[in-house]
Amino acid sequence: MAEFYSPFVYWGQTKEYVSLRVDLRVVTDEIVNITEDKFKFEAVAVGVKGKNKYVIDIDLYLPIDTKKSKYKVTEKAVEVQLWKNGVGEIWPRLTEKTIKLHWLKIDFDKFHLEDDSEDERNNETGVMEDFDKNFLYDKDKHPMNFKLTYTFLYNLFQFLGFFYIFIRLQYKFIQNGEDAKTTAFEDVGNQVMLCQMVAILEVVHPMIGLVKTGWVAPFAQVFGRNLILFLLVLQEPLIQIAPVVWYLFVVWSFIELVRYPYYMFSSSNIEINLLTWLRYTLWIPLYPLGFLMEGTVVIMSIPLFEQSNKFSIMYPGSDRYILYFPWFLHAYLVLLALAAYKMMNYMYIQRKKKLGVGYKSKTSEKKKSA
């Protein structure tokens, strides 16, 4: 039996019809069967499991009008409109039986159950040539909601910030040669600190449900970078003029030149194959380099903080320490090594999910054609 998956389906309703949005892109070979009490859909498409076969089979809560019910395949999703037999009936659920389907979600933007004006009702119940104009109102006519606009602008802001940092570092290097590596913090330090302070929002976003990812991974990355930047580099002038800071800023900014555009387009459900490949490939050389540069900064900082006693806390009237900051830095090196392993293992798994599935699918298609 061929393997298939269930895509995410978002449903809503008005008094006249039930709407479904099937979260699939690049849909091919679709088979749609709409009967009075069942909706069945299958296709080869790109969804939550990459490019695969996806199947939906729903026993509906009440019978529907099959003659008026329609579906439409768009670039971003499959939009379905199931017209109710009884106008004004409110469905308490989509399915015939009370069951929990992990892939079925409520689309609150498509729930319009209040009384409409006569003009609005006439528009909604018009002939099906008005289907695109009425049914796809949210997606095509008003695609920019607050969440989409905010995430797009946030990622655009960060991309432009790191783009400026990367270009200025290269320009200074071309202009001044090796001397530019000792002035990196002076040249772009303020810009890097601004971008990293703004990056704290990446920990907040998943906590308030703005994005679907967890908060642990962004917290580890933001905490690690800000510790290096604000507690070590900013506090020690001798570190600021070290060439390792130039290399560190170059690696950080180069990573973000791919990461933020990827997130920017993903928030709009736009997938660029080259950008996806770069996002899940460039980390292979860049992440180890970044962790190496960060570890180098920590090692260089230890003797400097031993001399200055900065951030170390002593018992009053005693020469014993409550907190000896150089010891913390030694411990942080161990945490940094563990974080590096965890992060690269996570990216390896994500690369297999994003790129491995597509490769297997293409290989199997070639075998079938052969």
N, C-alpha and C positions, 0 to 999 in steps of 0.2 A: 504494500500500500504506500502511495506517494506521501511524503511528509508535507504537512501544511501548517499554517499558523493562523491565529485570530488577530486581526488588526484592531487598533483602538477605534471605537465607534462612539460618536457624541450625538446624543439625541435631544430633541426639544419638540415643542408642539404649540400650535395655536388652537382655536376652537374648530378650525376647519381641517387641519392636516397635521401630520407628524413629520418632522424633518430628521434626517440622519446625515451625519458627516463622517464618512469613512476615511480615516487618516492614512491614505496611500497615495503615492506619487508614481509617475512613469508606469501607468496602468496599461497592461496589454492582456489580450486573450480573455477579456471579461465575459462572464456568463451571469446574467441576472434573471432571476425567476421571482416574479411578484404574483402571489395568489391572494385570495381573500383573507386568509389567516396566517400567511407565512411570507417572510422575505428571505431569499437565499441569494448569496453573491459569492462568486469565486473569480480570482484573477491572479495573474503573475504581476507583481508590482514591488515597489520599494517601500518598506514600512518599518515597523519597530525591529524586525529581524533581518533587515537588509533586503536584498532582492530575493524573493521567495514566492511560493504559492500561498495565497491567503483565502480563507473561506469564512463566511458568515452564514449562520442558519438560525433564524429567529422565528419562533412561534409567537404571533402578535396577540396583544391583549384583547382586541376586538377586530371584527372583520373590517376590511377597507374597500374602497372603490378602486378596482384594478384599472378601469379605463382612464381615470384621471391621474393615477399615480405615475410618476415619472422619475427618471434618474439622469444625471449628467456627470460626465468625467471631466474634471478640470486639471490644471497643472498641479494644484496643491492637494486635491482630495476628490473623492467621489461624493457628490451631493445627491441625496435621495429625498423625494417628497411623496409621502403616502397619505392620500386623502381619506378622511374618515367618512364612513357611511352616514353616521348621524351627526349633523352639524351641532356644535355646542357641547359635545361629549368631552369630558376631561378624563384622560387616561391616568390613573395613579401610578402606572408603570408601563414599560414598553412590552414586556414579555407576558405570555399567557399565565405562566406560573411564577410564584414569588421565588426567584432564584437569584443568586449573586454571581454576576459575570464580571471577572476582573478587568476585562477589556471594554466594558460598556460604561460610558460616563455621561453625566448630564451636561448639556450645553445650555447654560443659564441665559446666554444671549438670545437663544432661540425659543425661550418660553414666553409667549405673549398670550395670556389667558384673560386679560381684562377686556371690558367692552370697548369695541372699536367704533369709530365714527362710520357713517354710512358710506362715505367716499372711500375710506380705507378698506372697508369690507368689499366694496365693489372692485377695487384694485386687486385685492388678494384672491378673489374668486373669479377673476377674468379668465379668458381662454389661455391655453398653454403656451401660445407664442409669447406671453408676458412672463413666462416662467423664469427666464434668466434675469429679468429686471427685478422681479419681486423676491423670488426665492433666494437668489444669491446676493441680496442686499448687503448683508454684513461682510461678505468676503470680497466682493468686487467693487461695490460702490463706496463703501466705507471701510477699507482694509486696515486703517491705522487707528487702533485703539490705544489706550494709555500704556498698557503693559508692553505692547509691541514697540510703540514709539520710544518709550523710556529705555528699554534694553538696547534698541538700535542706536540711540544717541549716546548711551553710556559707552558701548563698545567702540563707536566712532570716535568719541572723545579720547579714549585710551589709545586707540590706534594712532590718531594724529599726534598725541603726546610722544609716544615711543618712536614714531616715524621721525619727528623733529630731533629727538635724542640721537637716534642712529645716524641720521644724515649729518648732524652737526659734528658728531665724533669723527666721522669719515672725512668731512671737510677740513677739520682742524688737523687731522693726521696728514692729509695731502698737503696742507699749507705749511705745517711746522715739523713734519716728520716725527721722529721718536720723542721729541720734546712734548708733543701733544699728549703722550701717555702719562705725563706727570701733572697735567692740568685738567684731566677729565672731570674731576669733581667741581673745579672752579667753573668749567664751561657749561656743564649740564646738570650739576648736582641739584639745583633748585627744581628743575623740571622733573628729575627722577623722583625726588621726594614728594612732589605734588602728585604724580601719577601713583606712587605707592600709597599715599594717604587716601586717595580716591579709591584705590583697590580694596580698601577695607569694606566697601559696600558689597564686594563679592562674597563676603561672609554673611552679610545681612540679607542679601537677595534670597537665598534658599530658605532662610529662617522665616521670612514673611510670605513664602510661596510664590515669589516672583519668577523663580526658575525652578526646574524640577530636580536639579542635582542636589547632592548632599552638601553640608557646610564644612565637613571635616577636611576634605582635600584643599579647598580654597583657604581655610583657616591656617593649615600647615604651611602653604606657600606664602601667604601674606605675612604671617608671623615670622617666618624664617627670613624673608627678604627685609622686612622692616627692622628686625633685630640687627641684621648686618649693617643696614643703612643708617639707622638712627642711633643705635647704641655703640656701634664700633666706628664706622667711617666718619660720621658727623662729629664724634667726640675726640678723634685723634688726628691732628693735622699731618702727622707723619704717615698715617694710612692714606689720607686724602691724596698725597702726591705720589703714592706707590703706583707703578704701571698696572698692577693687578686690578685696580679699580677701573681702569680703562677697559681691560678685557672683560671684567664683570658686567659693566654697563652695556658693552657691545653684545654680549651673549643674551642678557636680559631683554634688550630692545629687539634683537633679531627674533627671539622666540615670540614676542608679542606682535611683531609685524605679520605673523601668520595666525596666531591664536585669536586675536580680537576680530580681524575680518571674518574668520570662520564663524565665530559666535554671532557676529553682526548679521551675516547672511542666514545663518541657521535660525535666528529669531524670527526671520521673515519666511521661513520654510523654503529657502532657496539653497540648493546644493550645487556647488561648483566642484566638479570631480578633481581638478588639479589642486584646488585649495584644500579639499579633504585629504588628498594624498600627502600634501605638504604638512598639514596639521598633525597627521599620525605617522610621519616619517622623519621630519627634521629633528624631533625630540631625541632621536637615537644618538646623534653626535652632540646636540646642544645641551641636553639635560646633564649628562656627565660633566661637560665642560663647566656648566653653571655651578654644579655642586663642588667641583674642584676649585673654582675661583672663590666660592663662599668659604670653603674650608681653609683656603690659603689666607684669606682675610682674618679668619678667627685665629689661626696659628700666629700670624704676625702681630695680632692685637694682644696676646697673652702677656708677653714681657712688658709691653707698654702700660698695661693696666696693673701689672705687679709693681711698677715704679710709681704710678700716680695714685694707686689705691682708690681710683674713681669707682663708684657704685659698690664698693665694699663697705660693710657695716660692722663696727666693732662694739663690743660691750662697753658701756660707760666706765671709765677709769680702769680699763683693762687692755691688754695687748692681744686678747683673743677676739676672733671674728665670729659674728653672728652669720654673716654672709661674706664670703671671700669671692669676689667676682671672677678672678682667674680660674678658680675651681669650677665655677659654673660654666666657663668657656670650655674647659676640658670635657666636662660632661656633655656640653652641647655638641661637641665634635662627634661623640658617639650617637647622639640623637640625629645629627645631620646625616651620618652614614646610614642609619636605619630608615630615615625619611627618604633618602635617595633610593634605597632598594625598594621601598614601598611604592614610591611615585613611579619609578621606571617599570616596575611589575604591573602597576595599574595601567600605564600607558601601553604596555605590551598587550595586555588583555583587550584594551579598547581598540588597538590597531587590528587585532585579529577579528574583532566584531565588525569594525568599519570596512576594512579592506580584505580580510580573509574570505568573508562570505561572497563578496562580489567576484573574487578570483575563482572560487570553487564553482560558482554558478556558470561563469564563462567557460571554465574548463569542461564542465559536464555538458554544456551546450555544444562545444566543439566535438566531444566524443559522440554525442547523439547524431550530429550532422555527418560525422565520419561513418 
